[in-house]
Amino acid sequence: MKKFTKEMVTDYADKLMIGLTEEEAQMVLDEFEIIDESIAAINQIPNIETIEPMSYCLDDFVCSLREDVVEESVSLEEISANCSDADTDGVHVPKVVE
């Protein structure tokens, strides 16, 4: 398996016009090393090549909706009772965006 080198990372960054510093290029190279180690560990799993990839991580998820139950609502007068500035259209709040 071909390993990434610092020169490859720098070359790709230049082609993508990212402009990595030496520290950033080393960080990317270190991350690729971790990815390579993870892939090598996955490849050690027995019979991994026979496992079919999942198209969605929750393929076996079953969603059931609950029955819709109508309940009595709180009146607008009760809701606006604790508000200092309210009318029939709603509650007035201070402007926070200019």
C-alpha positions as semicolon CSV with decimal commas, in nm:
position;residue;x (nm);y (nm);z (nm)
1;M;0,000;0,000;0,000
2;K;0,134;0,343;-0,098
3;K;0,194;0,580;0,195
4;F;0,138;0,954;0,183
5;T;0,450;1,164;0,206
6;K;0,494;1,523;0,315
7;E;0,578;1,612;-0,044
8;M;0,251;1,458;-0,166
9;V;0,048;1,649;0,093
10;T;0,222;1,976;0,002
11;D;0,177;1,910;-0,371
12;Y;-0,196;1,835;-0,334
13;A;-0,242;2,141;-0,111
14;D;-0,072;2,359;-0,372
15;K;-0,289;2,214;-0,652
16;L;-0,599;2,286;-0,443
17;M;-0,462;2,632;-0,358
18;I;-0,495;2,566;0,015
19;G;-0,149;2,687;0,111
20;L;-0,060;2,473;0,413
21;T;0,211;2,571;0,659
22;E;0,475;2,313;0,755
23;E;0,286;2,243;1,080
24;E;-0,046;2,199;0,899
25;A;0,112;1,968;0,640
26;Q;0,258;1,756;0,922
27;M;-0,083;1,748;1,094
28;V;-0,248;1,624;0,772
29;L;0,025;1,364;0,730
30;D;-0,027;1,246;1,091
31;E;-0,404;1,219;1,030
32;F;-0,343;1,009;0,718
33;E;-0,122;0,781;0,928
34;I;-0,409;0,731;1,175
35;I;-0,647;0,660;0,886
36;D;-0,402;0,407;0,739
37;E;-0,374;0,233;1,078
38;S;-0,754;0,222;1,111
39;I;-0,795;0,073;0,765
40;A;-0,526;-0,186;0,840
41;A;-0,712;-0,282;1,161
42;I;-1,040;-0,314;0,969
43;N;-0,870;-0,533;0,709
44;Q;-0,763;-0,772;0,987
45;I;-1,128;-0,863;1,060
46;P;-1,189;-1,221;0,945
47;N;-1,407;-1,251;0,631
48;I;-1,450;-0,874;0,604
49;E;-1,457;-0,898;0,226
50;T;-1,775;-1,111;0,240
51;I;-1,975;-0,851;0,432
52;E;-2,217;-0,651;0,219
53;P;-2,198;-0,274;0,280
54;M;-2,501;-0,108;0,435
55;S;-2,671;0,166;0,237
56;Y;-2,795;0,330;0,558
57;C;-2,674;0,274;0,912
58;L;-3,026;0,222;1,047
59;D;-3,168;-0,010;0,779
60;D;-3,351;-0,215;1,041
61;F;-3,500;0,089;1,219
62;V;-3,878;0,062;1,258
63;C;-4,070;0,381;1,313
64;S;-4,421;0,368;1,450
65;L;-4,630;0,677;1,506
66;R;-4,834;0,714;1,820
67;E;-5,206;0,771;1,802
68;D;-5,292;1,140;1,777
69;V;-5,479;1,242;2,091
70;V;-5,662;1,574;2,100
71;E;-5,611;1,762;2,425
72;E;-5,746;2,091;2,551
73;S;-5,516;2,386;2,483
74;V;-5,423;2,670;2,715
75;S;-5,609;2,991;2,633
76;L;-5,427;3,292;2,492
77;E;-5,530;3,495;2,796
78;E;-5,358;3,246;3,029
79;I;-5,045;3,240;2,814
80;S;-5,016;3,618;2,797
81;A;-5,099;3,674;3,166
82;N;-4,728;3,674;3,261
83;C;-4,623;3,903;2,973
84;S;-4,577;4,273;3,031
85;D;-4,642;4,369;2,666
86;A;-4,899;4,149;2,491
87;D;-5,208;4,200;2,277
88;T;-5,443;3,977;2,081
89;D;-5,181;3,921;1,809
90;G;-4,901;3,799;2,032
91;V;-4,623;3,906;2,267
92;H;-4,402;4,207;2,197
93;V;-4,031;4,157;2,265
94;P;-3,737;4,396;2,236
95;K;-3,568;4,417;1,896
96;V;-3,242;4,224;1,907
97;V;-3,128;4,249;1,543
98;E;-3,046;4,573;1,367
